[in-house]
Amino acid sequence: MAQLSRRRWLEEGLALLEEAGAEALTIESLTSRLGVTKGSFYHHFANFQDFKQRLLEFWEEEGTLRIIQWAEQEDSPPEKLARVIRASLHPPRLDVTLRAWALQDEQVRVHQQRIDQQRLAYLEAVVFATRADRLYAQSLARVLYSLYVGSQHIIPPIEGEDLGALYQLVQQWFAKESQQCLS
């Protein structure tokens, strides 16, 4: 049998989290799903705490930094924002699971808070690059991100075209309101 990569362990950890929640995330459940021994786990991770920290870092990379890098391939701020919005139309259920876990685990909470701050800061920077008004940029970023987070917690979740239409409505409202303020 070929040796599993650390990335494969982390991908499986995220899949298990998404499917069954944090309480199901154990060394035993991971080794069972992957069909390997605990020795294979300890080859890559010092202990479960080490695995958890690396898993959270992996999620930050995959669920935030990679999307920002993808958006940054665009030249214009509106196109960057459009890419972020496109990436958010079908959010992984993992975001909800991680937020629930963060309510129970301080390490996860701190990590989730950092991810939220990165996402908000990026949205604010993109909006600010479109219109150099700090309050406007901060407010629109918060509303868009709140819509993203909140849409995942409604049952059934709001996603796809329905979520896209809400983003568009919010952006139009902000643009209209700001024009009225300038008049």
Rosetta constraint file for C-alpha pairs under 8 A:
AtomPair CA 3 CA 40 HARMONIC 7.84 0.50
AtomPair CA 4 CA 8 HARMONIC 6.21 0.50
AtomPair CA 4 CA 9 HARMONIC 7.15 0.50
AtomPair CA 4 CA 40 HARMONIC 7.73 0.50
AtomPair CA 5 CA 9 HARMONIC 6.66 0.50
AtomPair CA 6 CA 10 HARMONIC 6.36 0.50
AtomPair CA 6 CA 44 HARMONIC 6.02 0.50
AtomPair CA 7 CA 11 HARMONIC 6.05 0.50
AtomPair CA 8 CA 12 HARMONIC 6.10 0.50
AtomPair CA 9 CA 13 HARMONIC 6.10 0.50
AtomPair CA 9 CA 30 HARMONIC 7.75 0.50
AtomPair CA 9 CA 41 HARMONIC 7.94 0.50
AtomPair CA 10 CA 14 HARMONIC 6.27 0.50
AtomPair CA 10 CA 51 HARMONIC 7.98 0.50
AtomPair CA 10 CA 54 HARMONIC 7.66 0.50
AtomPair CA 10 CA 55 HARMONIC 5.62 0.50
AtomPair CA 10 CA 58 HARMONIC 7.06 0.50
AtomPair CA 11 CA 15 HARMONIC 6.21 0.50
AtomPair CA 12 CA 16 HARMONIC 6.05 0.50
AtomPair CA 12 CA 30 HARMONIC 7.13 0.50
AtomPair CA 12 CA 34 HARMONIC 7.90 0.50
AtomPair CA 13 CA 17 HARMONIC 6.14 0.50
AtomPair CA 13 CA 25 HARMONIC 6.93 0.50
AtomPair CA 13 CA 30 HARMONIC 6.88 0.50
AtomPair CA 13 CA 55 HARMONIC 7.12 0.50
AtomPair CA 14 CA 18 HARMONIC 6.10 0.50
AtomPair CA 14 CA 55 HARMONIC 7.42 0.50
AtomPair CA 14 CA 59 HARMONIC 7.70 0.50
AtomPair CA 14 CA 94 HARMONIC 7.38 0.50
AtomPair CA 15 CA 19 HARMONIC 6.12 0.50
AtomPair CA 16 CA 20 HARMONIC 5.77 0.50
AtomPair CA 16 CA 21 HARMONIC 6.96 0.50
AtomPair CA 16 CA 24 HARMONIC 7.19 0.50
AtomPair CA 16 CA 25 HARMONIC 6.50 0.50
AtomPair CA 16 CA 30 HARMONIC 7.81 0.50
AtomPair CA 17 CA 21 HARMONIC 4.46 0.50
AtomPair CA 17 CA 22 HARMONIC 5.51 0.50
AtomPair CA 17 CA 24 HARMONIC 7.12 0.50
AtomPair CA 17 CA 25 HARMONIC 6.32 0.50
AtomPair CA 17 CA 94 HARMONIC 6.89 0.50
AtomPair CA 17 CA 97 HARMONIC 6.86 0.50
AtomPair CA 17 CA 98 HARMONIC 7.96 0.50
AtomPair CA 18 CA 92 HARMONIC 7.98 0.50
AtomPair CA 18 CA 93 HARMONIC 5.99 0.50
AtomPair CA 18 CA 94 HARMONIC 4.75 0.50
AtomPair CA 18 CA 97 HARMONIC 6.29 0.50
AtomPair CA 20 CA 24 HARMONIC 5.80 0.50
AtomPair CA 20 CA 25 HARMONIC 7.94 0.50
AtomPair CA 21 CA 25 HARMONIC 7.03 0.50
AtomPair CA 21 CA 97 HARMONIC 6.02 0.50
AtomPair CA 21 CA 101 HARMONIC 7.89 0.50
AtomPair CA 22 CA 97 HARMONIC 7.36 0.50
AtomPair CA 22 CA 98 HARMONIC 7.85 0.50
AtomPair CA 22 CA 101 HARMONIC 6.12 0.50
AtomPair CA 24 CA 29 HARMONIC 6.97 0.50
AtomPair CA 25 CA 29 HARMONIC 6.51 0.50
AtomPair CA 25 CA 30 HARMONIC 7.12 0.50
AtomPair CA 26 CA 30 HARMONIC 6.22 0.50
AtomPair CA 26 CA 48 HARMONIC 7.81 0.50
AtomPair CA 27 CA 31 HARMONIC 6.10 0.50
AtomPair CA 27 CA 38 HARMONIC 7.10 0.50
AtomPair CA 27 CA 41 HARMONIC 7.38 0.50
AtomPair CA 27 CA 48 HARMONIC 7.03 0.50
AtomPair CA 28 CA 32 HARMONIC 6.02 0.50
AtomPair CA 28 CA 38 HARMONIC 7.39 0.50
AtomPair CA 29 CA 33 HARMONIC 6.12 0.50
AtomPair CA 30 CA 34 HARMONIC 6.14 0.50
AtomPair CA 31 CA 35 HARMONIC 5.69 0.50
AtomPair CA 31 CA 36 HARMONIC 5.10 0.50
AtomPair CA 31 CA 37 HARMONIC 5.85 0.50
AtomPair CA 31 CA 38 HARMONIC 6.27 0.50
AtomPair CA 31 CA 41 HARMONIC 7.27 0.50
AtomPair CA 32 CA 36 HARMONIC 6.62 0.50
AtomPair CA 32 CA 37 HARMONIC 7.94 0.50
AtomPair CA 36 CA 40 HARMONIC 6.49 0.50
AtomPair CA 37 CA 41 HARMONIC 7.15 0.50
AtomPair CA 38 CA 42 HARMONIC 6.37 0.50
AtomPair CA 39 CA 43 HARMONIC 6.10 0.50
AtomPair CA 40 CA 44 HARMONIC 6.98 0.50
AtomPair CA 41 CA 45 HARMONIC 6.14 0.50
AtomPair CA 42 CA 46 HARMONIC 5.79 0.50
AtomPair CA 42 CA 47 HARMONIC 6.69 0.50
AtomPair CA 45 CA 50 HARMONIC 5.88 0.50
AtomPair CA 45 CA 51 HARMONIC 5.67 0.50
AtomPair CA 46 CA 50 HARMONIC 5.84 0.50
AtomPair CA 46 CA 51 HARMONIC 7.54 0.50
AtomPair CA 47 CA 51 HARMONIC 6.41 0.50
AtomPair CA 48 CA 52 HARMONIC 6.07 0.50
AtomPair CA 49 CA 53 HARMONIC 6.23 0.50
AtomPair CA 50 CA 54 HARMONIC 6.23 0.50
AtomPair CA 51 CA 55 HARMONIC 5.92 0.50
AtomPair CA 52 CA 56 HARMONIC 6.19 0.50
AtomPair CA 53 CA 57 HARMONIC 6.29 0.50
AtomPair CA 54 CA 58 HARMONIC 5.97 0.50
AtomPair CA 55 CA 59 HARMONIC 6.18 0.50
AtomPair CA 56 CA 60 HARMONIC 6.22 0.50
AtomPair CA 56 CA 108 HARMONIC 7.31 0.50
AtomPair CA 56 CA 111 HARMONIC 6.92 0.50
AtomPair CA 57 CA 61 HARMONIC 6.23 0.50
AtomPair CA 58 CA 62 HARMONIC 6.08 0.50
AtomPair CA 59 CA 63 HARMONIC 5.39 0.50
AtomPair CA 59 CA 64 HARMONIC 7.58 0.50
AtomPair CA 60 CA 64 HARMONIC 5.33 0.50
AtomPair CA 60 CA 65 HARMONIC 6.44 0.50
AtomPair CA 60 CA 115 HARMONIC 6.43 0.50
AtomPair CA 61 CA 65 HARMONIC 4.82 0.50
AtomPair CA 61 CA 66 HARMONIC 5.88 0.50
AtomPair CA 62 CA 66 HARMONIC 5.36 0.50
AtomPair CA 62 CA 67 HARMONIC 7.44 0.50
AtomPair CA 63 CA 67 HARMONIC 6.70 0.50
AtomPair CA 64 CA 68 HARMONIC 6.29 0.50
AtomPair CA 64 CA 115 HARMONIC 7.03 0.50
AtomPair CA 64 CA 118 HARMONIC 7.76 0.50
AtomPair CA 64 CA 119 HARMONIC 6.84 0.50
AtomPair CA 65 CA 69 HARMONIC 6.12 0.50
AtomPair CA 66 CA 70 HARMONIC 6.13 0.50
AtomPair CA 67 CA 71 HARMONIC 6.15 0.50
AtomPair CA 67 CA 84 HARMONIC 6.82 0.50
AtomPair CA 67 CA 87 HARMONIC 7.12 0.50
AtomPair CA 68 CA 72 HARMONIC 6.07 0.50
AtomPair CA 68 CA 84 HARMONIC 7.33 0.50
AtomPair CA 68 CA 122 HARMONIC 7.57 0.50
AtomPair CA 69 CA 73 HARMONIC 6.72 0.50
AtomPair CA 70 CA 74 HARMONIC 7.93 0.50
AtomPair CA 70 CA 83 HARMONIC 7.61 0.50
AtomPair CA 71 CA 79 HARMONIC 7.73 0.50
AtomPair CA 71 CA 80 HARMONIC 4.72 0.50
AtomPair CA 71 CA 81 HARMONIC 7.24 0.50
AtomPair CA 71 CA 83 HARMONIC 5.35 0.50
AtomPair CA 71 CA 84 HARMONIC 6.15 0.50
AtomPair CA 72 CA 80 HARMONIC 6.16 0.50
AtomPair CA 73 CA 80 HARMONIC 7.72 0.50
AtomPair CA 74 CA 79 HARMONIC 6.04 0.50
AtomPair CA 74 CA 80 HARMONIC 5.57 0.50
AtomPair CA 75 CA 79 HARMONIC 7.22 0.50
AtomPair CA 75 CA 80 HARMONIC 7.36 0.50
AtomPair CA 76 CA 80 HARMONIC 6.30 0.50
AtomPair CA 77 CA 81 HARMONIC 6.15 0.50
AtomPair CA 77 CA 126 HARMONIC 5.37 0.50
AtomPair CA 77 CA 127 HARMONIC 7.00 0.50
AtomPair CA 77 CA 129 HARMONIC 6.18 0.50
AtomPair CA 77 CA 130 HARMONIC 5.85 0.50
AtomPair CA 78 CA 82 HARMONIC 6.08 0.50
AtomPair CA 78 CA 126 HARMONIC 7.59 0.50
AtomPair CA 78 CA 127 HARMONIC 7.82 0.50
AtomPair CA 78 CA 130 HARMONIC 6.91 0.50
AtomPair CA 79 CA 83 HARMONIC 6.20 0.50
AtomPair CA 80 CA 84 HARMONIC 6.42 0.50
AtomPair CA 80 CA 126 HARMONIC 7.08 0.50
AtomPair CA 81 CA 85 HARMONIC 6.16 0.50
AtomPair CA 81 CA 123 HARMONIC 7.26 0.50
AtomPair CA 81 CA 126 HARMONIC 6.54 0.50
AtomPair CA 81 CA 127 HARMONIC 7.62 0.50
AtomPair CA 82 CA 86 HARMONIC 6.07 0.50
AtomPair CA 83 CA 87 HARMONIC 6.14 0.50
AtomPair CA 84 CA 88 HARMONIC 6.32 0.50
AtomPair CA 85 CA 89 HARMONIC 6.40 0.50
AtomPair CA 85 CA 164 HARMONIC 7.38 0.50
AtomPair CA 85 CA 167 HARMONIC 7.78 0.50
AtomPair CA 86 CA 164 HARMONIC 7.83 0.50
AtomPair CA 87 CA 91 HARMONIC 7.54 0.50
AtomPair CA 88 CA 148 HARMONIC 7.04 0.50
AtomPair CA 89 CA 159 HARMONIC 5.34 0.50
AtomPair CA 89 CA 160 HARMONIC 4.67 0.50
AtomPair CA 89 CA 161 HARMONIC 7.32 0.50
AtomPair CA 89 CA 163 HARMONIC 6.17 0.50
AtomPair CA 89 CA 164 HARMONIC 6.41 0.50
AtomPair CA 90 CA 159 HARMONIC 5.60 0.50
AtomPair CA 90 CA 160 HARMONIC 5.69 0.50
AtomPair CA 91 CA 95 HARMONIC 7.45 0.50
AtomPair CA 91 CA 152 HARMONIC 7.53 0.50
AtomPair CA 91 CA 159 HARMONIC 7.49 0.50
AtomPair CA 93 CA 97 HARMONIC 6.55 0.50
AtomPair CA 93 CA 152 HARMONIC 7.60 0.50
AtomPair CA 94 CA 98 HARMONIC 5.99 0.50
AtomPair CA 95 CA 99 HARMONIC 6.21 0.50
AtomPair CA 96 CA 100 HARMONIC 6.28 0.50
AtomPair CA 96 CA 152 HARMONIC 6.79 0.50
AtomPair CA 96 CA 153 HARMONIC 7.08 0.50
AtomPair CA 97 CA 101 HARMONIC 6.19 0.50
AtomPair CA 98 CA 102 HARMONIC 6.01 0.50
AtomPair CA 98 CA 108 HARMONIC 7.52 0.50
AtomPair CA 98 CA 112 HARMONIC 7.55 0.50
AtomPair CA 99 CA 103 HARMONIC 6.58 0.50
AtomPair CA 99 CA 109 HARMONIC 7.63 0.50
AtomPair CA 99 CA 112 HARMONIC 7.10 0.50
AtomPair CA 100 CA 104 HARMONIC 7.14 0.50
AtomPair CA 101 CA 105 HARMONIC 6.10 0.50
AtomPair CA 101 CA 108 HARMONIC 6.71 0.50
AtomPair CA 101 CA 109 HARMONIC 7.67 0.50
AtomPair CA 102 CA 106 HARMONIC 6.53 0.50
AtomPair CA 102 CA 107 HARMONIC 7.55 0.50
AtomPair CA 102 CA 108 HARMONIC 4.74 0.50
AtomPair CA 102 CA 109 HARMONIC 4.07 0.50
AtomPair CA 102 CA 110 HARMONIC 7.80 0.50
AtomPair CA 102 CA 112 HARMONIC 6.85 0.50
AtomPair CA 103 CA 109 HARMONIC 6.54 0.50
AtomPair CA 104 CA 109 HARMONIC 7.95 0.50
AtomPair CA 105 CA 109 HARMONIC 6.15 0.50
AtomPair CA 106 CA 110 HARMONIC 6.15 0.50
AtomPair CA 107 CA 111 HARMONIC 6.34 0.50
AtomPair CA 108 CA 112 HARMONIC 5.99 0.50
AtomPair CA 109 CA 113 HARMONIC 6.04 0.50
AtomPair CA 110 CA 114 HARMONIC 6.36 0.50
AtomPair CA 111 CA 115 HARMONIC 6.33 0.50
AtomPair CA 112 CA 116 HARMONIC 6.11 0.50
AtomPair CA 113 CA 117 HARMONIC 6.18 0.50
AtomPair CA 114 CA 118 HARMONIC 6.18 0.50
AtomPair CA 115 CA 119 HARMONIC 6.17 0.50
AtomPair CA 116 CA 120 HARMONIC 6.07 0.50
AtomPair CA 117 CA 121 HARMONIC 5.90 0.50
AtomPair CA 118 CA 122 HARMONIC 6.13 0.50
AtomPair CA 119 CA 123 HARMONIC 6.25 0.50
AtomPair CA 119 CA 145 HARMONIC 7.91 0.50
AtomPair CA 120 CA 124 HARMONIC 6.03 0.50
AtomPair CA 120 CA 141 HARMONIC 6.05 0.50
AtomPair CA 120 CA 142 HARMONIC 6.65 0.50
AtomPair CA 120 CA 145 HARMONIC 6.83 0.50
AtomPair CA 121 CA 125 HARMONIC 6.08 0.50
AtomPair CA 122 CA 126 HARMONIC 6.22 0.50
AtomPair CA 123 CA 127 HARMONIC 6.17 0.50
AtomPair CA 123 CA 137 HARMONIC 7.95 0.50
AtomPair CA 123 CA 141 HARMONIC 5.20 0.50
AtomPair CA 124 CA 128 HARMONIC 5.89 0.50
AtomPair CA 124 CA 137 HARMONIC 5.02 0.50
AtomPair CA 124 CA 138 HARMONIC 5.26 0.50
AtomPair CA 124 CA 140 HARMONIC 7.48 0.50
AtomPair CA 124 CA 141 HARMONIC 5.08 0.50
AtomPair CA 125 CA 129 HARMONIC 6.08 0.50
AtomPair CA 125 CA 137 HARMONIC 7.30 0.50
AtomPair CA 126 CA 130 HARMONIC 6.57 0.50
AtomPair CA 127 CA 131 HARMONIC 6.27 0.50
AtomPair CA 127 CA 137 HARMONIC 5.09 0.50
AtomPair CA 127 CA 140 HARMONIC 7.56 0.50
AtomPair CA 127 CA 141 HARMONIC 7.23 0.50
AtomPair CA 128 CA 132 HARMONIC 4.87 0.50
AtomPair CA 128 CA 133 HARMONIC 6.13 0.50
AtomPair CA 128 CA 134 HARMONIC 6.31 0.50
AtomPair CA 128 CA 136 HARMONIC 7.76 0.50
AtomPair CA 128 CA 137 HARMONIC 5.02 0.50
AtomPair CA 131 CA 137 HARMONIC 7.43 0.50
AtomPair CA 132 CA 137 HARMONIC 7.72 0.50
AtomPair CA 133 CA 137 HARMONIC 6.09 0.50
AtomPair CA 134 CA 138 HARMONIC 6.00 0.50
AtomPair CA 135 CA 139 HARMONIC 5.97 0.50
AtomPair CA 136 CA 140 HARMONIC 6.01 0.50
AtomPair CA 137 CA 141 HARMONIC 5.98 0.50
AtomPair CA 138 CA 142 HARMONIC 6.16 0.50
AtomPair CA 139 CA 143 HARMONIC 6.19 0.50
AtomPair CA 140 CA 144 HARMONIC 6.05 0.50
AtomPair CA 140 CA 171 HARMONIC 7.64 0.50
AtomPair CA 140 CA 174 HARMONIC 7.17 0.50
AtomPair CA 141 CA 145 HARMONIC 6.05 0.50
AtomPair CA 142 CA 146 HARMONIC 5.86 0.50
AtomPair CA 143 CA 147 HARMONIC 6.08 0.50
AtomPair CA 143 CA 170 HARMONIC 7.87 0.50
AtomPair CA 144 CA 148 HARMONIC 6.29 0.50
AtomPair CA 144 CA 167 HARMONIC 6.66 0.50
AtomPair CA 144 CA 170 HARMONIC 7.54 0.50
AtomPair CA 145 CA 149 HARMONIC 6.19 0.50
AtomPair CA 146 CA 150 HARMONIC 5.73 0.50
AtomPair CA 147 CA 151 HARMONIC 5.70 0.50
AtomPair CA 147 CA 167 HARMONIC 7.72 0.50
AtomPair CA 148 CA 152 HARMONIC 6.82 0.50
AtomPair CA 149 CA 153 HARMONIC 7.08 0.50
AtomPair CA 150 CA 154 HARMONIC 6.80 0.50
AtomPair CA 151 CA 157 HARMONIC 5.63 0.50
AtomPair CA 151 CA 158 HARMONIC 5.01 0.50
AtomPair CA 151 CA 159 HARMONIC 7.13 0.50
AtomPair CA 151 CA 163 HARMONIC 7.50 0.50
AtomPair CA 152 CA 157 HARMONIC 4.85 0.50
AtomPair CA 152 CA 158 HARMONIC 6.42 0.50
AtomPair CA 152 CA 159 HARMONIC 7.77 0.50
AtomPair CA 153 CA 157 HARMONIC 6.16 0.50
AtomPair CA 154 CA 158 HARMONIC 6.84 0.50
AtomPair CA 158 CA 162 HARMONIC 6.29 0.50
AtomPair CA 158 CA 163 HARMONIC 5.64 0.50
AtomPair CA 159 CA 163 HARMONIC 4.63 0.50
AtomPair CA 159 CA 164 HARMONIC 7.43 0.50
AtomPair CA 160 CA 164 HARMONIC 6.20 0.50
AtomPair CA 161 CA 165 HARMONIC 6.04 0.50
AtomPair CA 162 CA 166 HARMONIC 6.48 0.50
AtomPair CA 163 CA 167 HARMONIC 6.31 0.50
AtomPair CA 164 CA 168 HARMONIC 6.22 0.50
AtomPair CA 165 CA 169 HARMONIC 6.12 0.50
AtomPair CA 166 CA 170 HARMONIC 6.21 0.50
AtomPair CA 167 CA 171 HARMONIC 6.21 0.50
AtomPair CA 168 CA 172 HARMONIC 6.09 0.50
AtomPair CA 169 CA 173 HARMONIC 6.10 0.50
AtomPair CA 170 CA 174 HARMONIC 6.14 0.50
AtomPair CA 171 CA 175 HARMONIC 6.13 0.50
AtomPair CA 172 CA 176 HARMONIC 6.09 0.50
AtomPair CA 173 CA 177 HARMONIC 6.02 0.50
AtomPair CA 174 CA 178 HARMONIC 6.03 0.50
AtomPair CA 175 CA 179 HARMONIC 6.23 0.50
AtomPair CA 176 CA 180 HARMONIC 6.34 0.50
AtomPair CA 177 CA 181 HARMONIC 6.30 0.50
AtomPair CA 178 CA 182 HARMONIC 6.34 0.50
AtomPair CA 179 CA 183 HARMONIC 6.37 0.50
